[in-house]
Amino acid sequence: MAARRKKKPAPTPRSSDEIRGIMLQYFYDRNKNATSGRGKHGFAIKISDIRKQLKASHGLTREEVVGNLNYLMSQGWIGEEQVHKSVPLPSGTIIPQATSYYKITAAGIDKIDGPGEFTIDKFKGIKIEATGQNIIAVGDGNQVNAQYKDAAGALVDLKQARLQADSLTEAQKMDTVADIDSIESQLAKVNPHRTAIQGAWEGVKKLDTVLGLAEKMGKAAGLLAPFL
């Protein structure tokens, strides 16, 4: 009687932290060895290629890749950039298309290498100093009325996070700085101009698409609620 073959034990499921470590290292290595910005040898890569390569190298499933990519993006370690193009149809209609590419951010590189000489401490906290009886200076150098310091602190936090967001263009970052500075300038007054704050806040809201910043947006909106 032939001996029965022993079944191989099922592999131990990887933890989320292990999968995230594999994925972050994958993006780190792509960036280190890249010879172009996008494409086969680029530091930025499409999701379809990410899934294919991580399945081949580590056996990761589609769900493991997509779910943990979302987590890494929300933490700011992976960034997304979109390439837009227009596709003409025979009928003459123009169809806009966008392709997303994913890449490791400076924060992701520092997560593996550790902080270096060029690392910006973006979570160092908000510095608030008294400069007069009722006026204080917040972390970005602007001055506000002391009674609005909590709202101003939330705005500084939101501004700093957006300036570090790889998914925003330089023009969008400049718009963010201008709009938030406008709100803070109103908060320097005893009676801020409500309409001015509302107008500037509309500009801030237009860019409310950055992953991981919903909490900061919600905190700032809540503290500005009396003016919105």
C-alpha positions as a LaTeX table, in Angstrom:
\begin{tabular}{lrrr}
\hline
Residue & $x$ (\AA) & $y$ (\AA) & $z$ (\AA) \\
\hline
Met1 & 0.00 & 0.00 & 0.00 \\
Ala2 & 1.41 & 3.34 & $-1.11$ \\
Ala3 & 2.28 & 5.73 & 1.64 \\
Arg4 & 0.11 & 8.77 & 1.78 \\
Arg5 & 1.74 & 12.04 & 1.03 \\
Lys6 & 1.72 & 14.46 & 3.89 \\
Lys7 & $-0.07$ & 17.68 & 3.16 \\
Lys8 & 2.07 & 20.74 & 3.31 \\
Pro9 & 1.05 & 22.98 & 6.18 \\
Ala10 & $-0.79$ & 26.08 & 5.08 \\
Pro11 & 1.47 & 29.14 & 5.11 \\
Thr12 & 1.01 & 31.43 & 8.08 \\
Pro13 & $-0.99$ & 34.48 & 6.96 \\
Arg14 & 1.09 & 37.62 & 6.87 \\
Ser15 & 0.19 & 40.41 & 9.23 \\
Ser16 & $-0.81$ & 43.81 & 7.88 \\
Asp17 & 2.45 & 45.28 & 9.18 \\
Glu18 & 4.46 & 42.64 & 7.33 \\
Ile19 & 2.61 & 43.29 & 4.07 \\
Arg20 & 3.06 & 47.05 & 4.45 \\
Gly21 & 6.74 & 46.54 & 5.09 \\
Ile22 & 7.07 & 44.46 & 1.93 \\
Met23 & 5.23 & 47.07 & $-0.10$ \\
Leu24 & 7.14 & 50.05 & 1.26 \\
Gln25 & 10.43 & 48.25 & 0.60 \\
Tyr26 & 9.23 & 47.52 & $-2.95$ \\
Phe27 & 8.62 & 51.23 & $-3.62$ \\
Tyr28 & 11.89 & 52.14 & $-1.90$ \\
Asp29 & 13.85 & 49.77 & $-4.13$ \\
Arg30 & 12.10 & 51.08 & $-7.26$ \\
Asn31 & 13.04 & 54.63 & $-6.32$ \\
Lys32 & 16.64 & 53.65 & $-5.55$ \\
Asn33 & 17.11 & 51.84 & $-8.86$ \\
Ala34 & 14.97 & 54.10 & $-11.09$ \\
Thr35 & 16.38 & 55.50 & $-14.30$ \\
Ser36 & 13.24 & 57.46 & $-15.20$ \\
Gly37 & 10.20 & 59.06 & $-13.62$ \\
Arg38 & 7.50 & 56.67 & $-14.84$ \\
Gly39 & 7.28 & 53.41 & $-16.71$ \\
Lys40 & 9.13 & 50.10 & $-16.58$ \\
His41 & 12.26 & 51.58 & $-14.99$ \\
Gly42 & 10.62 & 54.55 & $-13.27$ \\
Phe43 & 10.16 & 55.32 & $-9.59$ \\
Ala44 & 6.41 & 55.84 & $-10.22$ \\
Ile45 & 4.31 & 52.88 & $-11.36$ \\
Lys46 & 0.71 & 51.99 & $-12.22$ \\
Ile47 & $-1.45$ & 49.91 & $-9.87$ \\
Ser48 & $-1.79$ & 47.09 & $-12.40$ \\
Asp49 & 1.99 & 46.68 & $-12.52$ \\
Ile50 & 2.26 & 46.93 & $-8.74$ \\
Arg51 & $-0.24$ & 44.10 & $-8.28$ \\
Lys52 & 1.45 & 41.94 & $-10.92$ \\
Gln53 & 4.96 & 42.39 & $-9.55$ \\
Leu54 & 4.08 & 41.95 & $-5.88$ \\
Lys55 & 2.09 & 38.81 & $-6.69$ \\
Ala56 & 5.07 & 37.38 & $-8.56$ \\
Ser57 & 7.66 & 38.33 & $-5.93$ \\
His58 & 5.72 & 37.84 & $-2.69$ \\
Gly59 & 2.43 & 36.18 & $-3.56$ \\
Leu60 & 0.36 & 39.15 & $-2.45$ \\
Thr61 & $-3.27$ & 39.15 & $-3.50$ \\
Arg62 & $-5.06$ & 42.02 & $-5.21$ \\
Glu63 & $-6.92$ & 42.79 & $-1.98$ \\
Glu64 & $-3.73$ & 42.82 & 0.10 \\
Val65 & $-2.03$ & 45.20 & $-2.32$ \\
Val66 & $-4.93$ & 47.61 & $-2.74$ \\
Gly67 & $-5.94$ & 47.76 & 0.93 \\
Asn68 & $-2.42$ & 48.27 & 2.23 \\
Leu69 & $-1.53$ & 50.73 & $-0.51$ \\
Asn70 & $-4.44$ & 52.84 & 0.71 \\
Tyr71 & $-3.04$ & 52.67 & 4.26 \\
Leu72 & 0.48 & 53.65 & 3.18 \\
Met73 & $-0.94$ & 56.58 & 1.22 \\
Ser74 & $-3.06$ & 57.76 & 4.14 \\
Gln75 & 0.09 & 57.82 & 6.28 \\
Gly76 & 1.92 & 59.88 & 3.67 \\
Trp77 & 4.54 & 57.23 & 2.85 \\
Ile78 & 3.28 & 56.60 & $-0.68$ \\
Gly79 & 2.11 & 59.38 & $-3.01$ \\
Glu80 & $-0.10$ & 59.40 & $-6.10$ \\
Glu81 & 0.38 & 61.45 & $-9.24$ \\
Gln82 & $-2.04$ & 61.54 & $-12.15$ \\
Val83 & $-1.20$ & 61.90 & $-15.82$ \\
His84 & $-4.04$ & 63.42 & $-17.81$ \\
Lys85 & $-4.63$ & 63.10 & $-21.54$ \\
Ser86 & $-7.45$ & 63.61 & $-24.00$ \\
Val87 & $-8.57$ & 60.76 & $-26.26$ \\
Pro88 & $-10.42$ & 61.79 & $-29.45$ \\
Leu89 & $-13.20$ & 59.50 & $-30.71$ \\
Pro90 & $-14.14$ & 59.05 & $-34.40$ \\
Ser91 & $-17.30$ & 61.04 & $-33.66$ \\
Gly92 & $-15.18$ & 64.04 & $-32.69$ \\
Thr93 & $-15.90$ & 63.73 & $-28.99$ \\
Ile94 & $-12.93$ & 64.23 & $-26.68$ \\
Ile95 & $-12.76$ & 61.86 & $-23.72$ \\
Pro96 & $-10.51$ & 62.97 & $-20.83$ \\
Gln97 & $-8.53$ & 60.16 & $-19.21$ \\
Ala98 & $-6.34$ & 60.06 & $-16.14$ \\
Thr99 & $-3.78$ & 57.41 & $-15.24$ \\
Ser100 & $-2.55$ & 57.16 & $-11.64$ \\
Tyr101 & 1.06 & 56.39 & $-10.81$ \\
Tyr102 & 2.29 & 55.58 & $-7.30$ \\
Lys103 & 5.69 & 56.33 & $-5.77$ \\
Ile104 & 7.43 & 56.48 & $-2.43$ \\
Thr105 & 7.51 & 59.89 & $-0.73$ \\
Ala106 & 10.33 & 61.52 & 1.23 \\
Ala107 & 8.55 & 60.42 & 4.41 \\
Gly108 & 8.51 & 56.84 & 3.12 \\
Ile109 & 12.22 & 56.92 & 2.37 \\
Asp110 & 12.91 & 58.32 & 5.84 \\
Lys111 & 10.76 & 55.55 & 7.31 \\
Ile112 & 13.30 & 53.04 & 5.98 \\
Asp113 & 16.54 & 55.05 & 6.11 \\
Gly114 & 15.75 & 57.07 & 9.20 \\
Pro115 & 15.78 & 60.89 & 9.37 \\
Gly116 & 18.67 & 62.58 & 7.62 \\
Glu117 & 20.15 & 66.02 & 7.09 \\
Phe118 & 17.40 & 67.03 & 4.67 \\
Thr119 & 14.44 & 65.65 & 6.65 \\
Ile120 & 11.80 & 68.24 & 7.53 \\
Asp121 & 10.22 & 67.76 & 10.94 \\
Lys122 & 6.67 & 68.36 & 9.75 \\
Phe123 & 5.11 & 67.09 & 12.98 \\
Lys124 & 7.12 & 69.17 & 15.38 \\
Gly125 & 3.99 & 70.87 & 16.71 \\
Ile126 & 2.57 & 74.32 & 16.54 \\
Lys127 & 4.52 & 77.06 & 18.19 \\
Ile128 & 2.40 & 79.76 & 19.79 \\
Glu129 & 4.01 & 82.84 & 21.33 \\
Ala130 & 2.44 & 85.85 & 22.95 \\
Thr131 & 3.40 & 89.09 & 21.20 \\
Gly132 & 1.02 & 91.48 & 22.92 \\
Gln133 & $-2.03$ & 91.71 & 25.16 \\
Asn134 & $-4.43$ & 89.96 & 22.78 \\
Ile135 & $-2.30$ & 88.93 & 19.78 \\
Ile136 & $-0.29$ & 85.72 & 19.44 \\
Ala137 & 2.04 & 84.38 & 16.73 \\
Val138 & 1.29 & 80.88 & 15.46 \\
Gly139 & 3.65 & 78.34 & 13.94 \\
Asp140 & 3.64 & 79.71 & 10.39 \\
Gly141 & 4.59 & 83.24 & 11.47 \\
Asn142 & 1.10 & 84.75 & 11.19 \\
Gln143 & $-0.50$ & 86.62 & 14.05 \\
Val144 & $-4.03$ & 86.04 & 15.33 \\
Asn145 & $-6.25$ & 87.20 & 18.13 \\
Ala146 & $-5.65$ & 85.07 & 21.22 \\
Gln147 & $-9.30$ & 84.04 & 21.42 \\
Tyr148 & $-8.96$ & 82.27 & 18.05 \\
Lys149 & $-5.70$ & 80.45 & 18.78 \\
Asp150 & $-7.28$ & 76.96 & 18.56 \\
Ala151 & $-8.73$ & 77.65 & 15.11 \\
Ala152 & $-5.42$ & 79.17 & 13.99 \\
Gly153 & $-3.52$ & 76.15 & 15.30 \\
Ala154 & $-5.76$ & 73.79 & 13.32 \\
Leu155 & $-5.20$ & 75.88 & 10.19 \\
Val156 & $-1.42$ & 75.77 & 10.62 \\
Asp157 & $-1.59$ & 71.99 & 11.03 \\
Leu158 & $-3.72$ & 71.67 & 7.88 \\
Lys159 & $-1.42$ & 73.97 & 5.91 \\
Gln160 & 1.70 & 72.04 & 6.90 \\
Ala161 & 0.10 & 68.72 & 5.93 \\
Arg162 & $-0.98$ & 70.02 & 2.55 \\
Leu163 & 2.44 & 71.45 & 1.80 \\
Gln164 & 3.84 & 67.94 & 2.33 \\
Ala165 & 1.20 & 66.26 & 0.10 \\
Asp166 & 2.73 & 64.81 & $-3.06$ \\
Ser167 & $-0.71$ & 64.64 & $-4.70$ \\
Leu168 & $-0.94$ & 68.46 & $-4.83$ \\
Thr169 & 0.78 & 70.55 & $-7.49$ \\
Glu170 & 2.96 & 73.51 & $-6.54$ \\
Ala171 & 0.21 & 75.85 & $-7.78$ \\
Gln172 & $-2.35$ & 74.13 & $-5.53$ \\
Lys173 & $-0.01$ & 74.40 & $-2.57$ \\
Met174 & 0.42 & 78.12 & $-3.23$ \\
Asp175 & $-3.37$ & 78.50 & $-3.36$ \\
Thr176 & $-3.66$ & 76.69 & $-0.03$ \\
Val177 & $-1.12$ & 78.99 & 1.61 \\
Ala178 & $-2.87$ & 82.09 & 0.24 \\
Asp179 & $-6.35$ & 80.99 & 1.34 \\
Ile180 & $-5.30$ & 79.91 & 4.83 \\
Asp181 & $-3.23$ & 83.07 & 5.30 \\
Ser182 & $-6.32$ & 85.09 & 4.36 \\
Ile183 & $-8.35$ & 83.33 & 7.04 \\
Glu184 & $-5.63$ & 83.86 & 9.63 \\
Ser185 & $-5.44$ & 87.55 & 8.75 \\
Gln186 & $-9.13$ & 87.82 & 9.60 \\
Leu187 & $-8.55$ & 85.97 & 12.87 \\
Ala188 & $-6.18$ & 88.76 & 13.92 \\
Lys189 & $-9.21$ & 91.03 & 14.25 \\
Val190 & $-11.50$ & 91.34 & 17.22 \\
Asn191 & $-14.44$ & 90.93 & 14.82 \\
Pro192 & $-13.31$ & 88.85 & 11.83 \\
His193 & $-15.08$ & 89.47 & 8.51 \\
Arg194 & $-17.30$ & 86.43 & 8.11 \\
Thr195 & $-17.75$ & 86.73 & 4.35 \\
Ala196 & $-13.98$ & 86.94 & 3.79 \\
Ile197 & $-13.42$ & 83.79 & 5.85 \\
Gln198 & $-16.18$ & 81.95 & 4.00 \\
Gly199 & $-14.72$ & 82.89 & 0.62 \\
Ala200 & $-11.22$ & 81.77 & 1.55 \\
Trp201 & $-12.53$ & 78.56 & 3.11 \\
Glu202 & $-14.28$ & 77.68 & $-0.15$ \\
Gly203 & $-10.85$ & 77.73 & $-1.78$ \\
Val204 & $-9.48$ & 75.45 & 0.93 \\
Lys205 & $-12.40$ & 73.02 & 0.51 \\
Lys206 & $-11.80$ & 72.70 & $-3.24$ \\
Leu207 & $-8.64$ & 70.77 & $-2.50$ \\
Asp208 & $-10.27$ & 68.46 & 0.04 \\
Thr209 & $-9.19$ & 65.36 & $-1.93$ \\
Val210 & $-5.90$ & 64.56 & $-0.26$ \\
Leu211 & $-5.96$ & 61.18 & 1.44 \\
Gly212 & $-5.38$ & 61.24 & 5.16 \\
Leu213 & $-6.32$ & 64.89 & 5.74 \\
Ala214 & $-10.04$ & 64.50 & 6.43 \\
Glu215 & $-9.47$ & 64.66 & 10.18 \\
Lys216 & $-7.44$ & 67.89 & 9.90 \\
Met217 & $-10.07$ & 69.42 & 7.59 \\
Gly218 & $-12.86$ & 68.45 & 9.99 \\
Lys219 & $-11.03$ & 69.90 & 13.00 \\
Ala220 & $-10.38$ & 73.22 & 11.27 \\
Ala221 & $-13.96$ & 73.42 & 9.96 \\
Gly222 & $-15.34$ & 72.73 & 13.42 \\
Leu223 & $-13.31$ & 75.50 & 15.03 \\
Leu224 & $-14.23$ & 77.92 & 12.24 \\
Ala225 & $-17.92$ & 76.97 & 12.42 \\
Pro226 & $-19.02$ & 80.33 & 13.95 \\
Phe227 & $-17.79$ & 82.08 & 10.78 \\
Leu228 & $-18.92$ & 79.46 & 8.24 \\
\hline
\end{tabular}
